[in-house]
């Protein structure tokens, strides 16, 4: 069998070691070709087809089966080795490019250190001269960005001069020492890092810088980054008004850009800029940009009436090709956002380089990396959806939410109440159309339009990530299922129903079905299914489930993000690609603490009346979250028919106020610095905590009825509260106000009412009884107040889900405070209760 090695095109002989003799066996080129064909057609070792193919192949008949098996095993090993070698080569190329980037960054930092040392020595000398102030002024003017008059921008030669100067200034920031860059807090470079991120110190405006390696060609990266609305969620519009060649292979564009405002408390921003795209001598591609001076420059004043003109200082992208494919990107963003035009409490959002990095610079690099991973097939999404389709859904949800918050007149929005006295802003858009395609059957243009109820408020000592995570996982705590059902029904053509016309209850089941997430897991796209059931016999067999398309971001406690968001919209259960969306949701933006704490007490809109957090007299630094503040913005959209506009308006205002109240209670309950989940004025020193209230409930029961509520004789300390909480009877306490509201319930009481401790404070005493139950309670109320207790006959009450609850007997008694004279609240014990 030993034959000389032959070559025919790609056909080669092969050698393997014999299993029994240990000698090497040589295969002819024809045998290798036959084995390769078998391996390609039947890759599975246990395939019957492979065995049949081998038996029927005459060339392989004189090779032992054991030896053929060895050949296939070696073939698989060789294939694995080739794949691993290819992967290692790719990793090596990336590491080489990253090492080059780090070496350049190190050189830049060394130059920056040398420059700072020289400046420090120079300043020490100047401190001893009379001309120190003049020198400081001249130094300041040297680094101030020169303003270009419109006269220079009126002709191509003037624009080319501005473009070349912009290019030089941008490159000095991207790779030089024009800006004193410091490492972005919380973004440590390492093997798993997206890139290197830095923010500015003591420069004009706010600035951020990023650099990283991306597996795309420079032209593709430039194309993606120039299309700013596709990746920058705050970009409303980008229009190129003029474009002409620069004469050196580059192009100059005059660009008008509009940015959404993140809250309802400040106006949006716009920019009028020159954008210069060119290729450097070393093959690097550059896209740089700067503002053209003059507040009246750009489009007509009327189109920019709702915007404040901001300034782009020399910024842009430096994209350098790498050997073996891919590119190294340097991104610089430097802006002057005119912070003077916003309320002082919000100025940290407009004066922070960290915020610009989180909103613009880091997302730009992440988005390009996301596209690169999708292009290479590294990202896999659920339900067979293409990444571009799911990404479009996320962008549409975010854009629709931003449009609702800003309410631009150009989009057809008008404010209903503008006197400043209302806590909830109501805006109406009578021309709103939800069409997303040329197919009219999938797009809806409502007869009346869309109504938006929105508000902003301050939160204190509440981690945004924790709050959004809670809102996402516990929708029952703040949402009204009937309102969700109304919005979902209204999205079906010709279906308008005011909430309550079709009684439906929420079963409490919320199923989250993930669709996809970004490469860095900072944003989730998912479908939420809320299971509902009809309360009427004729609709008992109809599905009442509601489906919501939802994006959730900023829920990782350790992530560095600009904000935490939960945005959702009703969607048809078939989940079409061109589904109409009407987004609503929450946005929580953390505010950096400022040295002057008194200034942060000034607020606008809801920020003073709805501030959350216990009053405290601790000195700064006593509490780790003493100055942790954030801005919560809520916006809910409701489609309406003209005939139902007033009803929907009233419902929307009440619903948003209810959501605000629920979020406030949740925020206090989850606050790491909060001592009580109760929202409202700071409780008085005599207000009981849970353990004290438990003692008062048991002592008052024994005082009035002459027997013990808790049968155990050895109760003391915390065991009273524990036993009361685990008591088999439903025990509830309500306040002694004109409208009694529940303030406490044990586990059985919460189960009976189908609610939670947070939502309990929304329930009034009269809501759990029907008409006959309320009459019976009123007849016994006098007896209760006179003798301190009363027995209620067997009856029926209602849970918050609308289910009937029967009980054999109920006892009501007055709960006395420690002095045995003051009535703190009323307590009820429902004995042997069960759902009907």
C-alpha positions in Angstrom: 0.0 0.0 0.0 2.9 2.3 0.4 3.0 4.6 -2.5 5.0 7.7 -3.4 3.3 11.0 -2.5 1.5 12.5 -5.5 0.1 16.0 -6.1 -2.7 16.9 -8.4 -4.0 20.4 -7.9 -5.1 20.4 -4.2 -5.0 16.6 -4.0 -2.2 15.3 -1.6 -1.4 12.0 0.0 -1.8 11.7 3.8 -0.1 9.8 6.6 -1.6 8.4 9.8 -0.4 6.2 12.6 -1.7 2.6 12.6 -3.7 1.7 15.8 -2.3 -1.8 16.3 1.2 -1.8 14.9 2.1 1.7 15.6 3.5 2.1 12.1 2.5 5.0 9.9 0.1 4.4 7.1 0.1 6.4 3.9 -3.1 7.2 2.0 -3.1 7.9 -1.7 -4.3 11.2 -3.1 -7.4 9.4 -4.4 -8.1 7.9 -1.0 -7.7 11.3 0.7 -10.1 12.8 -1.9 -12.7 10.1 -1.2 -12.4 10.5 2.5 -12.7 14.3 2.3 -15.8 13.9 0.2 -17.3 11.5 2.8 -16.4 14.0 5.6 -18.0 16.9 3.8 -21.2 15.1 3.0 -21.5 13.1 6.3 -19.8 15.1 9.1 -21.5 13.1 11.9 -19.4 10.1 13.0 -22.4 7.9 13.7 -24.1 8.6 10.4 -25.4 5.4 8.6 -25.0 7.2 5.3 -21.2 7.6 6.0 -20.8 3.9 6.7 -22.8 3.0 3.5 -20.7 5.5 1.5 -17.5 3.9 2.8 -18.7 0.4 2.0 -19.7 1.3 -1.6 -16.4 3.2 -2.3 -13.9 0.8 -3.9 -11.0 3.0 -3.3 -11.5 2.7 0.5 -12.2 -1.0 0.5 -8.6 -2.0 1.3 -8.4 0.4 4.4 -9.2 -1.1 7.8 -12.4 0.5 9.4 -10.5 1.3 12.5 -8.0 3.2 10.5 -10.7 5.1 8.6 -12.1 6.1 12.0 -8.7 7.4 13.0 -8.4 9.4 9.8 -11.8 11.1 10.5 -10.8 11.9 14.1 -7.5 13.4 12.9 -9.4 15.4 10.3 -11.7 16.9 12.9 -8.6 17.8 15.0 -6.9 19.5 12.0 -10.1 21.5 11.3 -10.3 22.6 15.0 -6.6 23.6 14.9 -7.1 25.6 11.7 -10.1 27.5 13.2 -8.3 28.1 16.5 -5.2 29.3 14.6 -7.4 31.7 12.5 -9.1 32.9 15.7 -5.7 33.5 17.4 -4.4 35.4 14.4 -7.5 37.7 14.5 -7.0 38.2 18.3 -3.3 38.9 17.7 -4.1 41.5 15.1 -6.6 43.2 17.5 -4.1 43.1 20.3 -1.4 44.5 18.1 -3.7 47.4 17.1 -4.8 47.9 20.7 -1.2 47.9 21.8 -0.4 50.5 19.3 -3.3 52.6 20.5 -2.2 52.3 24.1 1.4 53.2 23.2 0.1 56.4 21.4 -2.1 57.2 24.4 0.9 56.7 26.7 3.0 59.1 24.5 0.3 61.6 24.6 0.0 61.4 28.4 3.8 61.8 28.7 3.6 64.9 26.6 0.7 66.2 28.7 2.7 65.6 31.9 5.7 67.4 30.5 3.5 70.3 29.4 1.9 70.5 32.8 5.3 70.5 34.5 6.5 73.4 32.3 3.3 75.3 32.8 3.5 74.8 36.6 7.1 76.1 36.7 6.1 79.1 34.5 3.1 79.9 36.7 5.4 79.8 39.8 7.6 82.4 38.2 4.7 84.6 37.2 3.3 84.6 40.7 6.3 86.8 41.7 5.6 89.4 39.0 3.2 92.3 38.9 2.1 91.1 35.4 0.6 87.8 36.6 -3.0 88.8 35.9 -2.2 90.1 32.5 -0.3 86.9 31.7 -3.2 84.8 32.9 -5.5 86.8 30.6 -3.3 86.3 27.6 -3.0 82.6 28.4 -6.8 82.3 28.5 -7.2 84.1 25.2 -4.7 81.7 23.7 -6.8 78.7 24.4 -10.2 80.3 23.7 -11.8 79.0 20.5 -11.8 81.9 18.0 -15.2 83.0 16.8 -15.7 83.1 13.1 -17.9 85.8 11.7 -20.5 85.1 9.1 -18.5 87.3 6.7 -15.9 84.6 6.4 -18.6 81.9 6.0 -20.2 83.5 3.0 -17.7 82.2 0.4 -16.0 78.8 -0.2 -12.6 80.2 0.4 -13.6 81.5 3.8 -15.3 78.1 4.7 -12.2 76.2 3.6 -10.0 78.3 5.9 -12.4 77.6 8.8 -12.4 73.9 7.9 -8.6 73.6 7.9 -8.4 75.4 11.2 -11.1 73.2 12.6 -9.1 70.1 11.4 -6.0 71.3 13.1 -7.7 72.0 16.4 -9.6 68.8 16.4 -6.4 66.7 15.8 -4.7 68.5 18.6 -7.5 67.4 20.9 -7.8 63.8 19.5 -4.1 62.9 19.6 -2.4 65.9 21.2 -2.5 67.9 24.5 -4.8 70.7 23.6 -7.3 69.5 26.3 -6.3 68.2 29.7 -8.0 64.8 29.5 -8.6 62.6 32.6 -9.9 59.1 32.7 -13.6 58.7 32.7 -14.8 57.7 36.2 -16.0 54.1 36.4 -14.6 53.3 32.9 -11.3 51.5 33.6 -9.5 50.2 30.5 -8.9 46.5 30.3 -9.3 43.4 28.1 -13.1 43.6 28.3 -13.3 47.3 27.9 -15.1 48.9 24.9 -12.3 51.4 24.6 -10.5 54.3 26.3 -12.7 57.1 27.6 -11.7 60.4 29.0 -13.3 63.7 30.0 -12.0 67.2 30.1 -10.8 69.3 33.0 -11.0 73.0 33.1 -11.7 73.6 29.4 -14.2 75.8 27.5 -17.6 74.1 27.6 -17.8 70.4 28.2 -15.7 67.8 26.4 -15.3 64.0 26.2 -13.0 61.7 24.2 -13.0 58.0 23.3 -10.8 55.7 21.3 -11.2 52.1 20.4 -10.8 49.3 17.9 -13.7 48.4 15.5 -13.8 45.7 12.9 -15.1 47.9 10.1 -13.5 49.9 7.3 -13.0 53.6 7.8 -15.5 54.7 5.1 -18.2 52.5 6.6 -17.5 53.9 10.1 -17.6 57.5 8.8 -20.9 56.8 7.1 -22.5 55.5 10.3 -21.2 58.3 12.5 -22.3 61.0 10.2 -25.8 59.7 10.3 -26.2 61.0 13.9 -30.0 60.4 14.3 -29.4 56.7 13.8 -27.3 56.3 16.9 -27.7 59.4 19.0 -31.1 59.1 20.6 -31.2 62.8 21.6 -30.8 63.9 18.0 -34.2 65.0 16.5 -33.1 66.2 13.1 -29.9 66.6 11.0 -30.2 68.5 7.8 -27.3 69.2 5.3 -28.1 72.5 3.7 -25.0 72.9 1.5 -22.3 70.6 0.4 -19.4 71.3 -2.0 -15.9 69.8 -2.6 -13.0 71.3 -0.7 -10.5 71.0 -3.5 -8.3 68.5 -1.7 -10.5 65.5 -2.1 -12.6 66.4 0.9 -16.1 67.8 1.3 -17.5 70.8 3.3 -21.1 70.7 4.6 -23.2 73.2 6.4 -25.4 71.3 8.8 -28.3 72.2 11.0 -28.9 69.9 13.9 -31.7 69.8 16.6 -31.4 67.9 19.9 -34.3 66.8 22.1 -34.5 68.1 25.7 -34.2 65.3 28.2 -36.9 66.7 30.6 -39.9 69.0 30.5 -38.1 71.6 32.6 -35.7 73.1 29.9 -35.9 73.9 26.2 -34.2 71.9 23.5 -30.9 72.8 21.8 -29.9 73.3 18.1 -26.6 73.8 16.3 -25.5 75.5 13.0 -22.2 73.9 12.1 -19.6 73.4 9.4 -18.6 69.7 8.9 -15.4 68.9 7.1 -14.6 65.4 5.8 -11.1 64.7 4.4 -8.4 62.1 4.2 -4.9 62.7 5.7 -1.6 61.8 4.2 -1.3 58.7 6.3 -4.6 57.3 5.0 -6.6 58.3 8.1 -10.2 59.5 7.5 -11.3 62.6 9.4 -14.8 64.0 10.0 -14.5 67.3 12.0 -17.1 69.8 12.9 -17.5 73.2 14.6 -20.2 75.9 15.0 -20.5 78.9 12.8 -21.0 82.0 15.0 -24.2 84.1 15.0 -27.4 83.2 16.8 -29.4 84.0 13.7 -27.3 81.7 11.4 -28.9 78.7 9.7 -32.5 78.0 9.0 -35.3 80.5 9.6 -35.9 81.8 13.1 -39.4 80.5 13.1 -38.3 76.8 12.6 -35.9 77.2 15.6 -38.3 79.1 17.9 -38.5 76.4 20.6 -34.7 75.8 20.7 -31.7 77.5 22.4 -28.7 77.9 20.0 -25.8 76.0 21.5 -22.2 75.7 20.2 -20.0 72.9 18.9 -16.4 73.5 19.5 -13.9 71.7 17.2 -15.0 68.1 17.5 -15.2 65.0 15.3 -13.9 61.5 14.4 -10.4 60.4 13.4 -10.5 56.9 11.8 -7.3 55.1 11.0 -7.2 51.8 9.1 -5.4 48.9 10.7 -3.2 46.2 9.1 -5.3 43.1 8.5 -8.6 45.0 8.6 -10.6 47.1 11.1 -10.0 50.6 12.2 -8.9 52.6 15.2 -11.4 55.4 16.1 -10.7 58.6 18.0 -13.9 60.5 19.0 -13.9 64.0 20.5 -17.1 65.9 21.5 -16.8 69.4 22.9 -19.9 71.5 23.3 -21.1 74.7 25.0 -24.8 73.9 25.9 -25.6 77.4 27.3 -26.3 76.2 30.8 -27.5 79.7 31.8 -30.8 79.1 30.1 -31.9 76.2 32.4 -33.1 76.1 36.0 -30.1 76.0 38.4 -31.1 72.6 39.7 -30.7 71.1 36.2 -27.4 72.8 35.3 -25.2 69.8 36.3 -26.7 68.1 33.2 -25.5 70.9 31.0 -22.1 71.6 32.7 -20.9 68.1 33.1 -18.3 66.5 30.7 -19.3 63.1 32.2 -22.9 63.6 30.9 -21.7 64.4 27.4 -19.5 61.3 27.4 -22.4 59.1 28.6 -24.9 60.6 26.1 -22.8 61.1 23.0 -19.2 59.9 23.0 -19.6 56.4 24.5 -22.8 55.6 22.6 -21.1 56.5 19.3 -18.3 54.0 19.8 -20.7 51.3 21.2 -23.1 51.7 18.2 -20.3 51.2 15.7 -19.1 48.2 17.6 -22.7 46.9 17.7 -23.0 47.2 13.9 -19.6 45.5 13.5 -20.7 42.5 15.6 -24.1 42.3 13.8 -22.2 42.3 10.4 -19.9 39.5 11.5 -22.9 37.4 12.9 -21.7 37.6 16.5 -25.1 38.9 17.7 -28.2 36.6 17.7 -31.7 37.8 18.4 -34.9 36.1 19.4 -38.0 35.3 17.3 -36.0 35.2 14.1 -35.9 39.0 13.8 -33.1 40.8 11.9 -30.9 43.0 14.1 -31.8 46.0 12.0 -35.5 45.5 12.6 -35.2 45.2 16.3 -32.8 48.2 16.4 -35.4 50.2 14.5 -38.1 49.3 17.1 -35.8 50.6 19.9 -35.1 53.8 18.0 -38.8 54.4 17.3 -39.7 53.9 21.0 -37.0 56.2 22.2 -37.9 58.9 19.5 -41.6 58.7 20.2 -41.0 59.2 23.9 -38.7 62.2 23.3 -41.3 63.7 21.0 -43.9 63.4 23.7 -41.6 65.0 26.3 -40.7 67.9 24.1 -44.0 68.5 22.3 -42.7 70.6 19.4 -45.3 72.9 17.6 -43.8 71.8 14.3 -45.0 68.2 15.0 -48.5 69.5 15.8 -48.4 69.6 19.6 -50.1 72.3 21.6 -50.3 72.8 25.3 -53.8 72.7 26.9 -52.9 74.3 30.2 -50.2 77.0 30.2 -50.9 79.1 33.3 -48.2 77.2 35.3 -50.5 76.2 38.1 -51.0 72.6 37.0 -48.6 70.0 38.2 -49.3 67.7 35.1 -48.8 69.2 31.7 -51.4 68.2 29.1 -50.5 68.5 25.4 -52.7 67.5 22.5 -51.7 66.6 18.9 -54.7 66.6 16.6 -52.6 65.7 13.6 -50.7 62.8 15.1 -50.4 59.8 12.7 -48.9 56.5 13.7 -48.3 55.4 10.2 -44.8 53.8 9.7 -45.2 52.5 6.2 -46.9 53.1 2.9 -49.4 50.4 3.8 -52.4 52.3 5.1 -53.8 49.2 6.9 -50.9 49.2 9.3 -50.8 53.0 10.0 -53.4 54.8 12.1 -54.5 58.4 11.9 -56.8 59.0 14.8 -60.1 60.9 14.4 -59.3 63.0 17.4 -55.5 62.7 17.8 -53.2 61.9 20.7 -53.1 63.4 24.2 -50.0 63.4 26.3 -49.8 63.9 30.1 -46.3 64.6 31.3 -44.5 65.8 34.4 -41.1 66.1 35.9 -40.0 66.0 39.5 -37.0 65.6 41.8 -36.1 62.4 43.6 -33.6 62.3 46.5 -31.5 59.4 47.7 -33.0 57.0 45.2 -30.7 55.0 42.9 -32.1 55.4 39.3 -31.1 51.9 38.3 -32.9 50.3 41.3 -36.1 52.3 40.8 -36.3 51.5 37.1 -35.6 47.9 37.8 -38.5 47.9 40.3 -40.9 49.6 37.9 -40.0 47.1 35.2 -40.4 44.0 37.4 -43.4 45.1 39.5 -45.8 46.8 37.1 -48.7 46.0 39.4 -47.4 48.5 41.9 -48.0 51.6 39.7 -49.9 50.7 36.5 -53.7 50.5 35.9 -54.5 47.5 33.7 -57.7 49.1 32.4 -55.7 52.1 31.1 -53.3 49.8 29.4 -56.3 47.9 27.9 -57.7 51.2 26.7 -54.5 52.2 24.9 -54.1 48.7 23.4 -57.7 48.7 22.2 -57.4 52.2 20.7 -54.5 51.0 18.5 -56.9 48.7 16.7 -58.6 50.6 13.9 -62.1 51.8 14.8 -62.0 50.6 18.4 -62.5 53.3 21.0 -63.6 52.5 24.5 -63.4 54.6 27.6 -61.8 52.7 30.5 -64.5 50.9 32.5 -66.9 50.3 29.6 -65.6 46.7 29.3 -64.7 45.5 32.8 -61.5 43.6 32.9 -59.2 42.6 35.7 -55.5 42.0 35.8 -54.6 38.5 37.0 -51.2 39.8 38.3 -49.2 37.7 35.8 -46.6 39.7 33.9 -44.5 37.7 31.5 -41.3 39.3 30.1 -40.1 37.9 26.8 -36.7 39.2 25.8 -36.1 40.1 22.1 -32.5 41.3 22.1 -30.0 43.5 23.8 -27.1 45.7 22.8 -23.6 44.3 22.7 -22.7 45.8 26.1 -26.0 44.8 27.6 -26.8 48.5 28.5 -30.2 48.3 26.8 -32.9 45.6 26.7 -35.7 45.2 24.1 -38.5 42.9 25.2 -42.2 42.1 24.9 -44.4 42.2 28.0 -47.5 40.2 28.2 -50.1 41.2 30.8 -52.7 38.5 31.4 -56.2 39.8 31.9 -59.6 38.2 32.5 -63.0 39.5 31.6 -65.5 40.2 34.5 -68.6 39.7 32.3 -70.0 36.4 31.2 -70.4 37.2 27.5 -66.7 38.0 27.2 -65.4 35.2 29.3 -63.9 33.3 26.4 -62.2 36.3 24.8 -58.5 36.9 25.4 -57.9 40.0 27.4 -54.1 39.8 27.4 -52.2 42.9 26.6 -48.8 43.0 24.8 -46.3 45.9 25.3 -43.1 46.4 23.4 -40.6 47.8 25.9 -37.0 49.1 26.1 -35.2 49.2 29.4 -31.8 50.8 29.9 -29.6 51.8 32.8 -30.6 49.0 35.2 -27.1 47.8 35.9 -25.9 49.3 39.2 -22.3 49.2 38.1 -22.8 50.6 34.6 -21.9 54.1 33.6 -24.9 55.6 31.8 -26.5 59.0 31.3 -29.9 57.9 32.6 -32.2 55.0 33.4 -35.3 54.5 31.2 -38.3 52.4 30.9 -40.3 53.1 27.7 -43.1 51.0 26.4 -46.0 51.0 23.9 -49.0 48.7 23.2 -48.4 46.4 20.3 -50.4 43.8 18.4 -49.7 40.2 19.5 -48.6 39.4 15.9 -45.8 41.9 16.4 -45.5 43.2 12.8 -42.3 44.9 11.7 -44.3 48.1 10.8 -46.5 48.2 13.9 -47.9 51.5 15.0 -46.3 52.7 18.3 -47.4 55.2 20.9 -44.6 55.2 23.6 -45.0 56.2 27.2 -42.7 55.7 30.1 -40.1 57.0 32.6 -36.7 58.6 32.4 -34.5 59.1 35.5 -31.4 61.3 35.1 -28.9 61.5 38.0 -27.8 65.0 39.0 -24.2 65.5 40.2 -24.1 67.1 43.7 -22.8 70.6 43.7 -20.7 72.3 46.5 -23.4 75.0 47.0 -26.2 72.9 48.4 -28.4 75.9 48.9 -28.6 76.5 45.2 -30.0 73.0 44.5 -33.0 73.7 46.7 -34.4 76.1 44.0 -36.7 74.1 41.7 -39.2 74.5 38.8 -42.5 73.0 37.9 -43.1 69.9 40.1 -39.6 70.0 41.5 -40.6 71.8 44.7 -44.0 70.4 45.3 -43.2 66.7 44.6 -39.7 66.4 46.0 -39.2 63.0 47.7 -37.0 62.3 50.6 -37.0 62.5 54.4 -35.9 65.8 56.0 -32.6 65.4 57.6 -30.2 67.5 59.6 -27.2 65.4 59.0 -24.1 67.2 57.9 -22.7 66.6 54.5 -20.7 63.4 54.4 -22.6 61.7 57.3 -24.8 59.8 54.8 -23.4 58.3 51.6 -26.4 59.3 49.6 -27.2 62.6 51.3 -26.8 64.6 48.0 -27.9 61.9 45.6 -30.5 63.6 43.5 -32.1 62.8 40.2 -34.8 64.1 37.8 -37.7 61.9 37.0 -39.6 62.7 33.8 -42.9 60.9 33.1 -44.9 61.0 29.9 -48.0 59.0 28.9 -49.7 59.2 25.6 -53.4 58.3 24.9 -55.1 58.2 21.5 -58.7 59.6 21.6 -61.7 60.2 19.5 -63.1 63.7 19.3 -66.2 62.7 21.2 -64.2 61.3 24.1 -61.5 64.0 24.3 -62.7 65.5 27.6 -63.1 62.1 29.2 -59.7 61.0 28.1 -58.1 64.3 29.3 -59.6 63.9 32.8 -58.5 60.2 32.9 -55.0 61.0 31.7 -54.4 63.7 34.3 -55.7 61.6 37.1 -53.8 58.6 36.0 -50.4 60.4 35.7 -51.0 61.9 39.2 -51.7 58.4 40.5 -48.5 57.1 38.8 -46.5 59.9 40.4 -47.9 59.1 43.8 -47.1 55.4 43.4 -43.6 56.2 42.2 -43.0 58.5 45.1 -44.0 55.7 47.6 -41.9 53.2 45.8 -38.9 55.6 45.7 -39.1 56.1 49.4 -39.5 52.4 50.1 -36.4 51.4 48.2 -34.3 54.3 49.2 -31.2 53.1 51.0 -31.3 56.3 53.1 -35.1 56.3 53.8 -36.2 55.2 57.3 -39.9 54.9 56.4 -41.8 54.0 53.2 -44.4 56.6 54.0 -44.6 59.5 51.6 -45.6 62.9 52.7 -44.6 65.3 55.5 -42.0 64.0 58.0 -43.8 61.9 60.6 -44.0 63.4 64.1 -41.9 62.0 66.9 -45.0 60.2 68.3 -45.8 58.4 65.1 -45.4 54.6 65.7 -43.2 52.4 63.7 -44.3 48.9 62.7 -43.2 47.2 65.9 -44.8 49.8 68.1 -48.0 49.7 66.1 -48.1 45.9 66.5 -47.9 46.2 70.3 -50.7 48.9 70.2 -53.0 46.6 68.1 -52.6 43.7 70.4 -52.9 45.7 73.7 -56.0 47.5 72.4 -57.6 44.2 71.4 -57.0 42.8 74.8 -58.2 46.0 76.5 -61.5 46.2 74.6 -62.5 42.5 74.1 -60.9 41.0 77.3 -59.0 38.3 75.4 -55.6 38.0 73.6 -55.4 38.5 69.9 -52.2 36.4 69.7 -52.6 33.1 71.6 -48.9 32.6 72.4 -48.2 33.5 76.0 -44.5 34.2 75.7 -44.5 37.1 73.3 -42.0 39.9 73.6 -39.9 42.2 71.5 -40.0 41.6 67.8 -42.0 38.3 68.1 -45.2 40.3 68.5 -44.8 41.9 65.0 -43.7 38.5 63.5 -46.8 36.6 65.0 -49.1 39.4 64.0 -47.7 39.4 60.4 -48.2 35.6 60.2 -51.7 35.5 61.8 -54.2 33.5 59.9 -56.9 36.2 60.1 -56.7 39.2 57.8 -55.8 42.1 60.1 -56.1 45.7 58.6 -55.6 49.1 60.1 -57.1 52.3 58.7 -56.6 56.0 59.6 -59.2 58.1 61.4 -59.7 60.7 58.6 -62.8 61.9 56.8 -61.9 59.3 54.2 -60.3 56.4 56.1 -57.2 55.0 54.2 -55.5 51.7 55.1 -52.1 52.2 56.7 -51.2 48.6 57.7 -52.1 45.0 56.9 -50.6 41.6 57.8 -49.7 39.0 55.2 -53.3 37.6 55.3 -54.7 41.0 54.9 -52.6 41.8 51.8 -53.5 38.4 50.3 -57.2 39.1 50.9 -57.0 42.5 49.2 -54.6 41.2 46.6 -52.3 44.1 47.0 -48.9 45.1 48.5 -47.7 47.3 51.4 -46.7 50.0 48.9 -50.1 50.1 47.1 -52.1 49.6 50.4 -52.1 53.3 51.1 -54.1 54.0 48.0 -57.0 51.9 49.2 -59.8 53.5 51.2 -62.0 51.6 53.6 -65.2 52.1 51.6 -63.6 50.5 48.5 -63.5 47.0 50.0 -67.2 46.9 50.9 -70.2 46.7 48.6 -73.3 48.9 49.2 -74.8 46.5 51.8 -71.5 46.2 53.5 -71.0 50.0 53.8 -74.5 50.3 55.3 -73.8 47.6 57.9 -70.5 49.3 58.8 -72.2 52.7 59.2 -74.8 51.3 61.5 -72.2 49.7 63.7 -69.8 52.7 63.6 -71.4 54.5 66.5 -71.2 51.4 68.6 -67.6 51.1 67.7 -66.7 54.6 68.7 -68.7 54.4 72.0 -67.6 51.1 73.4 -64.3 50.7 71.5 -65.2 47.6 69.5 -67.9 45.9 67.6 -68.6 42.6 65.9 -69.6 42.6 62.2 -71.8 39.8 60.9 -70.7 37.5 58.1 -70.5 39.2 54.8 -68.7 39.9 51.5 -66.0 42.4 50.6 -64.0 43.1 47.5 -60.3 42.7 46.6 -58.5 45.3 44.6 -58.7 42.9 41.6 -62.5 43.0 41.8 -62.8 39.5 43.3 -65.4 38.8 46.0 -64.2 37.7 49.4 -66.5 36.1 52.0 -65.8 36.1 55.7 -67.6 34.3 58.6 -67.1 37.2 61.1 -65.3 40.4 61.5 -64.1 42.4 64.5 -63.4 46.1 64.6 -61.7 47.9 67.5 -60.0 51.2 68.3 -56.2 51.1 68.5 -55.1 53.2 71.4 -51.7 54.9 71.6 -49.3 54.4 74.5 -51.2 56.8 76.8 -54.4 54.7 76.4 -56.4 57.8 75.7 -55.4 58.8 72.1 -57.1 56.8 69.3 -54.4 56.2 66.7 -56.4 54.2 64.1 -59.1 51.6 63.7 -58.3 47.9 63.3 -60.3 45.1 61.6 -59.9 41.3 61.8 -61.6 39.2 59.1 -62.1 35.7 60.4 -62.1 32.6 58.1 -62.1 34.6 54.8 -62.0 33.0 51.4 -62.5 34.0 47.8 -65.9 33.3 46.4 
